[in-house]
Amino acid sequence: MFTDHDVIHTYTRREALDDGVLIDVTERAREAGFRIPVAVTAAAWAECVEWPETEAAIQDESGRLWDLVFMAGVAARAAARQGERGRIAFELFVVPRGGELPARTQLDLHVGPGDQGEPVATIMEPGED
């Protein structure tokens, strides 16, 4: 019989990064003011950053990633000023593929412990964990 303390399975952040479930964006996030490691879930990356090279005249992944980490940084600083912790909802406008008008997209920024208890941030879609 299992107790509340029995570990059945663990999946580390490092494993998620190695598997492509999370994408490390720490370097770009530091430019936006983050001082801790930052990753984006594959789903959030596909929705907000990924962009086909065939449509590079409209947007590119570098610019889309900047928009994402910049807005996450704005949300993090606002939450810190208000004493909010944990999961923080924020929005940004994302141009959908095909060059249509930008659409308001809601994401979450979660700041919590990493594999060794160090603070880390993860940008994800609402409902992801």
N, C-alpha and C positions, 0 to 999 in steps of 0.2 A: 504494500500500500504506500502511496506517495504522500508526503507531507508538503506543507507550504514552502519548505526550504529545499526540496529535491530539485536539482537541475536536470531537465530532460535533454535540453539541447541549447547550445549557445552559438551565436553567429556574431562575430566581432565586426567592428567598423572596418578594420584592416581587411577582413575577408570580403566585406561588401565592396570596398574599393577595388580589391584585386579581381572580383567577379564582374565589375562593371555595374553593380546595383547602385553604387554611389560614384560620382565623378568629383575628383578633387579640384577645387577652384581656389585654393588658398592663396596662390600667388596673385591672381587678379583681385580677390577679395581684400587683400592687404592694401592694394591701391585705393580701394573704396573705404578704408579705415578700419577694417577688421584686424584684431590682434590675436585671434585664435584660428585654428584650422577650420576651413569651411568646405563643405561638400554639397553637391546637388544630387537629388535622386534622379535615376535614369528617366523616370516619367516626367519630372519637371524640366529636365534638360530637353527631352523630345518636344515638349510643349512650348518652351520659352527660349531656348538657345539654338537648337539644331536648325540648320538652314542649308538647303541644297546649293551647291556651287553654281548650278545652272541659273539661279536667281540672284547671284551675287550683286548685280547692279542695284537691286532693291535694298538688300540688307546683307549683313554677314554675321557669322557666329561670334566674332570678337566684340562687335558692337552690341549684339543681343546679350552676351554674357555680361558686359559692362552694365547695361541697363538693369539686369537682374541683381547683380551684387550691389550696385549703387542703391537701388530701392530697398533691398534687404538691410543695408547699412543704415539708411534713413529710419527704417522701422525699428531697428535694434537700438539706435540712439534715442529715439522718442520713447520707446518702452523703458529704457534704463532711466531716463529722466523722471518717468512716472512710477518707477519702482516695480514694473511688471517683470515677471520671470516666466520661464518655460516656453510655451509655444505662442508665437506672435503672428497674427494674421497681417498680411500686407497685400497691396495691389500694385500692378503695373500694367501698362498697355503693351500688348504684344501684337505685332503684325502677323496675321496668319499666312501660311504659304499661299502663293498665288498673288500676293501683293494687295490683298483687300485692305479695307480700313482697319486700323488697330482696334483690338478688342480688350476690354478690361478683364484682367486675369487675376484671380486670387490665389495666393500661395501662403505657406506657413514657413516661419523661421523657428527652428527649435534649437535652443542652446541647452546642452546637457553634458553629462560626463562621457568622455571617450573610453577607449579600452583600458586605460590606466587611471581613470578617474579625472583626467585633465579636461578642461572645458573645450568643447567643440561645438560647431554650428552646422545645422543641416537645413537646406532649403528644400521644401517638398510641396507637393500638392495637398490640398485639404483632404483628410481621410487617410493619407499615407502614415505609416509609422516607422 
